[in-house]
Amino acid sequence: MRKEETVKLISAEGFEFVIDKKAAMVSQTIRNMLTSPGSFAETQHGEVTFPEISTVILEKICQYFYWSLQYASGKETEQQILLSIGSLTMILLPNAQRCEDCCINICDCSARLLVQCHSM
Amino acid sequence: MKRLIEEAIVHDGNSNSECGRSGEILRDKKARVLDSNCQEFICLQKEVAVGIQGTRVLNPIEVEESDTEQLTSGEIQWVENQTVIEEDKGLRRSEGCGIGNGLGNEIVQGDNDRDLGNERSASGNLTQSELITAFDHEKGKVILDFDLNVERMDFDLNFPAVEETKEGGFEGGFQEYTPVGPVVAERQDIIHISSDESEEDTGEQRCGSVNGGRRYTREEKGKAKLVDSHSWLSLATNSMQLDSIPERQDLIRPADSCGILQHIDIQQEDPPQLLETAILQIGSESETRAIEESRPRTRANRYRDVARDNALRFARFNSQQNNYLDPFSQERQVQTVQEADKNLENFVGPFSTAMRLVKERNLKHSAEQLINWKPLDGFDRSVVMPHVPSLLELSMKVLAKNAEAIVSLECVPDALRHRLADILCDSRKMNVHALDLLVQGSPTEIRIKDCSWLTEEHFTKIFGSSDSKNLKVLQLDLCGQCVYGDSLFKTIAQSPNSLPDLAIISLKGACRLTDVALKELVASTPALRSINLGECSLLTDSSIFHLAACLGPTLRELYIDNCHRIDARIIAPAIFEFKHLEVLSVAGIQTVCDEFVVEIIDKCGRNIKDLDLADCVKLTNTSIEVIGNTCSGLRSLNISNLHNLTDLAVQYLANGCLSIQTLKLRQTSFSDEAVAAFLETSGKSLKELSLNNVRKVGPNTALSLAKSSKELLSLDLSWCRKITNEALGLIVDSCLSLKLVKLFGCTQISDKFLNGHSNSQVRIIGLNLTPVLEHLNMLQTEVGYLCYSPMRFSCEL
């Protein structure tokens, strides 16, 4: 992928996820950051930092972006993503994070939110 | 008995087989009812079954067919009640149906026809009963329209032996048939079932017996006393009451043979009620009186008198009857009001200006010509991006699916908990475990929109041990099963002030909640701002007065829809006490009248933002006038089903309520031009509009919608048959924020519109078998606290 087409998302722990710009644009927040007329640092470098979002969750969010593109063009169904989210929630426990836009909105504390997805 | 059978067979040309069967049945005291239609009898109470059987077995199938023609639609579940209906038909017929002047004669005429021994055809009966119907409707009486297939009654069911049938005596009554054999042959019509006199008077009325007219004395027939029998025979006498016009409200007295009633599931108005009451009333008192008093007169007069005397017992007040107008007279009324409207529309005001514009526009070109919309060609809808579910929605789905495995929801924000609870309730997965999760800890909000699954025991257990000191919102809708005085005392309303922060409570559907319980509840919740007591049918006026006394200055929202024990006229002074009332819902309370609305709005209507007056059918334009004049801040109004409103009401609304956002005009009778003019005047801020069944809506409205309702989110045009494809296309393509359009019953809309419009966001519901439940939560915004004003909590003050 060429650099112009990619966006880097940085998690709280410093992990960097390099994804397609189109995928990133699924999120309204990221879209605003990257395309607003003001000069965000993000616009220039093509990097967005999420200090509140943990790596695991950010990874799932990126997966969601790609899935969303596929779904919109009719190539994906919900099954896959639900499975994927299910497995995420298992890991979610103690540090559930809050993400603002379309992403998983789970509270920020050491909740014992355990969802055993054995049925999936 | 044998003779009975013989004669029955002889007389009955049509139903030989059934006769044979009936013969068998009659012989068999256990009354094995053979065909499926008669199955029902077995479950009926004994006395009744006797009589029914007698009539029924003869022509079960034939009757069915003609019944379909005859019975007025849907008034009686005739499928199940064939038997009863038929019997009553016969009986009624036999009574001469003292309906009115000439009808008795007609019946007599009918009898005379039969005297000639003609087997009346079904069509013959048809005319008879049609006559009956027509006659009745003219007079505005609603009378059962039965096909009296009397000729099928081949034997005289006026079994004298029934005198010995006492309250419980099915077998006894049955046995009595035996001696009556000969009598059976004599009568061919049921008219004579009625009472003793009928047999005496028979002179001109009795039809010749098939045997050649040997008349049996009463003693022979054994018809000594009918007086205190509780048999179906009594039904006959009582069926006279069928024809009485309900004169006043009365309760239906449960009678001995309630069996029939069980099978009658009558949902409509007068005719079924009359039937119900008549059948129920198998009491003997009326019988006696009727029989004794009416001897000397002609039959028709007699019946009429008896009917009149007994009408009060059987009449049941139909609240709708007062408003019942024939279509004709209603039309006339509407016309006169319209004339008055024309005069009043000359008032100067934005509405009348708009109205004039609309009319002028129509003069130049017809509105349809003005609609200039072409469907897009070659527009492939499948290419349009489907709605991608957000990650939040997906996560919610996962959580809902695996609700059993969730251990705790303590740190999940309230909005998400609410959403999760909603999803669980919708998919019927809500259970004790999930409820426990929601109640754990010290929650600030508990919102469960469907508690119908919750039992008292679980409710007491869960809420008894819950910590409610932080609770601000409690929503336990449909909690009829579990919420009542005791359970509340044990749980939520344990002590005064046990819910110090509770501001919003919704106990919709708490049908066991009494006034006393409510008082206790209110004592525990001093900070209450919004209370929803919809469908709490046990509440009376005293609750409202109590609420007014305790919460007068603070209550902002009051929902008492469908609390039928509350009399609007009495609680008006209580409502005055709510000085800051913003939301008031009195939908469905029939005692709401113009005076009530006028008083309320005058005193405390300035702040009202949401008014729900649906189904308060007594309201007229006067109420709307006051609303328009006073409630300038009105945001939401529901005037569904108010038939007495005319275009004048629209004028008042248009001139007065300029910032209205939600308007429900379901089933009103406003005209196309009026709605169009309203939209042009005050439709700017409309977000949700329901024109469901506003039949006159058409191209003018479409033009106005397209022009002025730019913020519209949801539009309901179900059953508006005058909206064409082009009109709808214009609306959908111009109102770009439109998300939901409901088009139930609009079969005139075709693919031309469905594939031709270019609005990619809008969801069309109601055509072509589109799935219909997905849209229910579509427009739900996040529910905050109060609808129209910010809430301040005690901790913040």
Interface residues (C-beta under 8 A of the other chain):
Chain A: V26 I61 Y64 S68 Y71 A72 G74 E78 I81 L82 I85 G86 T89 A96 C102 C103 I104 N105 I106 C107 D108 C109 A111 R112 L113 L114 V115 Q116 C117 H118 S119 M120
Chain B: M385 P386 V388 P389 S390 L391 L392 L394 S395 K397 V398 L399 K401 N402 A405 I406 V407 S408 L409 E410 C411 V412 P413 L416
